[in-house]
Amino acid sequence: MSHVAPERGSERSRSGEQSEIRTFLISDIRGYTRFSQEHGDAAAARLTGQFAEIAGEAVEAHAGEVVELRGDEVLAVFASARSALRAAVELQEVLAGEVEADPTLPLFAGVGLDAGEVVSVAGGYRGRALNLAARLCARASAGQILATSQVVHLAGQVDRVSLTSLGAVELKGVDAPVEVVVVAPLIDQALQPREQSRPRGRAELPIELDSTVPLVRREPELRRLRWLHRRAGLGQGQACLVAGPTGIGKTRLVSEIAEEAAENGTTITYVRGANPAEPSLGQLSR
């Protein structure tokens, strides 16, 4: 578990501990215990592995950090409340798309968020915000995001996000009622998943992207490309430029995600620039 460096505005407490304002996101799978009992340990491991992979991609895509993975639960920390809200919304959207594509993996999760002053300790954090996020996660239903009013206040206006106040809510283990807000994506018909969100059967991979050379030390970049591919499956496609010096492995990186996408039936096209000095263009289309 890694430590997130304090940002400007952090203060040192009288005891000498460094305090900082952070937003915490906690999410776990609903019905996990029942699923594991009915389908066995191997299926449960596949479910939690897929959930951890997707949640990690969502967190990293919004400049957050996964602090802890524990069974079917993910704990992440963000320096920005707005980024945490966006990560939570996009995570739920992608999980819903994954369930539609593969109903055998019931990736139904609840999410809780809170923000406040915390203290970094060995291997993690200590503070009320962390506890409240956990309480809200436990209360959230499948597919639901619950946040404190503190998170919403710090985040300000967030595009394509709906906020509905539940008022003051009593939470187990918390002395006073907490102002809770339901966070959800705004419905946009132009961005809805297609009827067939994931084509079946392997698509053909262009020979230029067919590589047998192992990919080394590119996991962060690969996770970012995977996340963009998942978002594209929801109708939220965008361009991504992979740039760097010649020979750094740009084509090899792109070929890795192209291979994974082709396995899921995504159409891959490869276009070479007219000038040999210009970079070639690759495109993944659903």
C-alpha positions as CSV (number, residue, x, y, z in Angstrom):
1,M,0.0,0.0,0.0
2,S,1.5,3.3,-1.0
3,H,1.4,6.7,0.6
4,V,0.0,9.8,-1.2
5,A,2.2,12.8,-0.6
6,P,0.6,15.8,1.2
7,E,-0.7,18.6,-1.0
8,R,-0.4,22.3,-0.4
9,G,-2.6,23.3,2.6
10,S,-1.7,20.3,4.7
11,E,-1.2,21.0,8.4
12,R,0.8,19.4,11.1
13,S,-1.1,18.5,14.2
14,R,0.1,19.1,17.7
15,S,1.3,15.5,17.9
16,G,3.5,16.1,14.9
17,E,1.3,14.1,12.5
18,Q,0.8,15.5,9.0
19,S,-2.9,16.0,8.2
20,E,-4.3,16.6,4.8
21,I,-7.7,16.9,3.0
22,R,-8.5,13.8,0.9
23,T,-11.5,12.2,-0.7
24,F,-12.1,8.5,-0.2
25,L,-14.0,6.1,-2.4
26,I,-15.0,2.7,-1.1
27,S,-16.8,0.2,-3.3
28,D,-17.7,-3.5,-3.0
29,I,-19.7,-6.1,-4.8
30,R,-23.3,-6.7,-3.7
31,G,-24.3,-10.3,-3.2
32,Y,-20.6,-11.5,-3.2
33,T,-21.0,-14.0,-0.4
34,R,-24.0,-15.7,-2.0
35,F,-22.3,-15.7,-5.4
36,S,-19.3,-17.5,-3.9
37,Q,-21.4,-20.0,-2.1
38,E,-23.4,-20.8,-5.2
39,H,-20.6,-20.8,-7.8
40,G,-17.5,-21.7,-5.9
41,D,-14.1,-20.1,-5.1
42,A,-12.8,-20.1,-8.7
43,A,-15.8,-18.1,-10.0
44,A,-15.6,-15.8,-7.0
45,A,-11.9,-15.2,-7.7
46,R,-12.7,-14.3,-11.3
47,L,-15.4,-11.9,-10.2
48,T,-13.3,-10.1,-7.7
49,G,-10.3,-10.0,-10.1
50,Q,-12.4,-8.4,-12.8
51,F,-13.9,-5.9,-10.3
52,A,-10.5,-5.0,-8.9
53,E,-9.1,-4.5,-12.5
54,I,-12.0,-2.2,-13.6
55,A,-12.0,-0.3,-10.3
56,G,-8.3,0.3,-10.5
57,E,-8.5,1.6,-14.1
58,A,-11.3,4.0,-13.1
59,V,-9.3,5.3,-10.1
60,E,-6.1,5.8,-12.1
61,A,-7.9,7.4,-15.0
62,H,-8.9,10.2,-12.6
63,A,-5.6,10.7,-10.8
64,G,-6.6,8.6,-7.8
65,E,-4.7,5.8,-6.1
66,V,-6.0,2.4,-4.9
67,V,-4.9,2.2,-1.3
68,E,-6.2,-1.3,-0.5
69,L,-7.9,-4.3,-2.1
70,R,-9.6,-6.6,0.3
71,G,-11.7,-9.4,-1.0
72,D,-14.5,-7.8,-3.0
73,E,-13.8,-4.3,-1.6
74,V,-11.7,-1.5,-3.1
75,L,-10.5,1.5,-1.2
76,A,-9.2,4.5,-3.2
77,V,-8.0,8.0,-2.3
78,F,-8.1,11.2,-4.3
79,A,-6.6,14.7,-3.9
80,S,-9.7,16.1,-5.8
81,A,-13.3,15.5,-4.7
82,R,-14.4,16.3,-8.3
83,S,-12.2,13.6,-9.7
84,A,-13.5,11.1,-7.1
85,L,-17.1,11.8,-8.1
86,R,-16.3,11.4,-11.8
87,A,-14.4,8.1,-11.1
88,A,-17.4,6.8,-9.1
89,V,-19.9,7.6,-11.9
90,E,-17.8,6.2,-14.7
91,L,-17.1,3.1,-12.6
92,Q,-20.8,2.4,-12.2
93,E,-21.4,3.0,-15.9
94,V,-18.7,0.6,-17.0
95,L,-19.7,-2.1,-14.4
96,A,-23.3,-1.9,-15.8
97,G,-21.9,-2.3,-19.3
98,E,-19.8,-5.3,-18.3
99,V,-22.8,-7.0,-16.8
100,E,-24.7,-6.5,-20.0
101,A,-21.9,-8.0,-22.0
102,D,-21.3,-10.9,-19.6
103,P,-24.2,-11.7,-17.2
104,T,-22.2,-14.5,-15.6
105,L,-20.2,-11.9,-13.8
106,P,-22.7,-9.9,-11.6
107,L,-20.5,-6.8,-11.1
108,F,-23.1,-5.0,-9.1
109,A,-21.4,-2.7,-6.6
110,G,-22.2,0.0,-4.1
111,V,-20.0,3.1,-3.7
112,G,-19.5,5.4,-0.8
113,L,-17.6,8.7,-0.7
114,D,-16.5,11.2,1.9
115,A,-13.9,13.9,2.2
116,G,-12.1,15.5,5.1
117,E,-9.0,15.9,7.1
118,V,-7.0,12.7,7.5
119,V,-3.6,11.6,8.8
120,S,-1.3,9.4,6.9
121,V,-0.2,6.3,8.8
122,A,2.0,3.4,7.8
123,G,0.2,1.6,4.9
124,G,-2.9,3.8,4.9
125,Y,-4.9,6.6,6.5
126,R,-6.8,7.4,9.7
127,G,-9.7,9.8,9.9
128,R,-13.5,10.3,10.1
129,A,-13.8,10.6,6.3
130,L,-12.6,7.1,5.8
131,N,-15.1,5.7,8.2
132,L,-18.0,7.6,6.7
133,A,-17.1,6.5,3.2
134,A,-17.3,2.9,4.5
135,R,-20.6,3.5,6.2
136,L,-22.1,4.9,3.0
137,C,-20.7,2.1,0.9
138,A,-22.4,-0.4,3.2
139,R,-25.7,1.5,2.9
140,A,-25.6,1.9,-0.9
141,S,-27.7,-0.5,-3.0
142,A,-26.4,-2.2,-6.1
143,G,-25.4,0.4,-8.7
144,Q,-25.8,3.3,-6.3
145,I,-23.4,6.0,-5.3
146,L,-23.8,7.7,-1.9
147,A,-21.7,10.8,-1.0
148,T,-21.6,13.2,1.9
149,S,-22.5,16.8,1.3
150,Q,-18.9,17.7,2.1
151,V,-17.8,15.8,-1.1
152,V,-20.4,17.6,-3.2
153,H,-19.4,21.0,-1.7
154,L,-15.7,20.5,-2.5
155,A,-16.4,19.1,-6.0
156,G,-18.6,22.0,-7.1
157,Q,-20.2,21.7,-10.5
158,V,-19.5,18.4,-12.2
159,D,-20.6,17.9,-15.8
160,R,-23.0,15.0,-16.7
161,V,-23.6,14.2,-13.0
162,S,-27.0,14.3,-11.2
163,L,-27.1,15.0,-7.5
164,T,-30.2,14.2,-5.3
165,S,-30.2,15.0,-1.6
166,L,-31.5,12.4,0.9
167,G,-31.3,14.9,3.7
168,A,-29.9,14.0,7.1
169,V,-29.4,10.2,7.4
170,E,-28.5,8.2,10.5
171,L,-25.6,5.9,9.9
172,K,-24.5,3.0,12.2
173,G,-21.7,4.0,14.5
174,V,-22.0,7.8,13.7
175,D,-23.2,10.0,16.5
176,A,-25.0,12.7,14.5
177,P,-27.1,12.4,11.3
178,V,-25.1,12.9,8.0
179,E,-26.2,14.9,5.0
180,V,-26.2,12.3,2.2
181,V,-26.4,12.9,-1.6
182,V,-27.2,10.3,-4.3
183,V,-24.8,10.7,-7.2
184,A,-25.7,9.4,-10.6
185,P,-24.9,10.0,-14.3
186,L,-27.2,12.3,-16.3
187,I,-29.1,10.3,-18.9
188,D,-27.9,11.1,-22.4
189,Q,-29.4,9.0,-25.2
190,A,-26.5,9.8,-27.5
191,L,-24.1,8.1,-25.0
192,Q,-26.1,4.9,-24.3
193,P,-24.6,1.5,-25.0
194,R,-25.5,0.0,-28.4
195,E,-27.9,-2.9,-28.5
196,Q,-25.0,-5.3,-29.0
197,S,-22.4,-3.7,-26.6
198,R,-19.8,-6.3,-27.4
199,P,-19.6,-8.2,-30.6
200,R,-19.0,-11.9,-30.4
201,G,-16.1,-13.8,-31.9
202,R,-12.5,-12.7,-32.5
203,A,-11.9,-9.9,-35.0
204,E,-9.0,-9.8,-37.5
205,L,-5.9,-8.1,-36.2
206,P,-3.9,-6.0,-38.8
207,I,-0.5,-7.7,-39.4
208,E,1.3,-4.4,-38.4
209,L,-0.1,-4.8,-34.9
210,D,0.6,-8.6,-34.6
211,S,3.6,-8.8,-32.3
212,T,5.2,-11.7,-30.4
213,V,7.6,-9.5,-28.5
214,P,6.7,-9.4,-24.7
215,L,5.4,-6.1,-23.3
216,V,7.6,-5.0,-20.5
217,R,6.9,-2.4,-17.8
218,R,3.9,-0.7,-19.5
219,E,1.1,-1.6,-17.1
220,P,0.0,1.9,-16.2
221,E,-0.2,2.9,-19.8
222,L,-2.0,-0.3,-20.7
223,R,-4.6,0.1,-17.9
224,R,-5.3,3.6,-19.3
225,L,-5.9,2.3,-22.8
226,R,-8.1,-0.5,-21.4
227,W,-10.2,2.0,-19.6
228,L,-10.6,4.1,-22.8
229,H,-11.7,1.0,-24.6
230,R,-14.3,0.2,-22.0
231,R,-15.6,3.8,-22.2
232,A,-15.8,3.5,-25.9
233,G,-18.1,0.5,-25.5
234,L,-20.6,2.8,-23.8
235,G,-20.6,5.2,-26.7
236,Q,-18.1,7.5,-25.2
237,G,-15.2,7.1,-27.7
238,Q,-12.4,9.6,-27.9
239,A,-9.0,9.9,-29.5
240,C,-5.8,8.9,-27.6
241,L,-2.3,9.9,-28.8
242,V,0.5,7.6,-27.8
243,A,3.7,9.7,-28.3
244,G,7.4,9.2,-27.6
245,P,10.9,8.8,-29.1
246,T,11.5,6.3,-31.8
247,G,12.0,2.8,-30.5
248,I,10.4,3.4,-27.1
249,G,7.7,0.7,-27.8
250,K,4.7,2.8,-28.8
251,T,3.5,0.3,-31.5
252,R,4.0,-2.6,-29.1
253,L,1.9,-0.9,-26.5
254,V,-0.9,-0.2,-28.9
255,S,-0.7,-3.8,-30.3
256,E,-1.3,-5.2,-26.9
257,I,-4.6,-3.4,-26.4
258,A,-5.5,-4.1,-30.0
259,E,-5.0,-7.8,-29.4
260,E,-7.2,-7.7,-26.3
261,A,-9.9,-5.7,-28.2
262,A,-9.8,-8.0,-31.2
263,E,-10.5,-11.0,-28.9
264,N,-13.7,-9.3,-27.9
265,G,-14.7,-8.7,-31.5
266,T,-13.8,-5.1,-31.8
267,T,-12.9,-4.0,-35.3
268,I,-9.2,-2.8,-35.6
269,T,-8.0,-0.7,-38.4
270,Y,-4.4,0.4,-39.1
271,V,-3.5,3.4,-41.3
272,R,0.1,4.4,-42.2
273,G,1.0,8.0,-42.8
274,A,1.9,9.1,-46.3
275,N,5.2,10.4,-45.0
276,P,7.4,7.7,-43.6
277,A,8.5,10.2,-40.9
278,E,5.0,10.7,-39.7
279,P,3.4,8.3,-37.1
280,S,0.9,5.7,-38.2
281,L,-2.6,5.8,-37.0
282,G,-4.6,3.0,-35.3
283,Q,-8.3,3.0,-34.6
284,L,-10.5,0.7,-32.5
285,S,-14.2,0.9,-33.4
286,R,-17.1,-0.9,-31.9
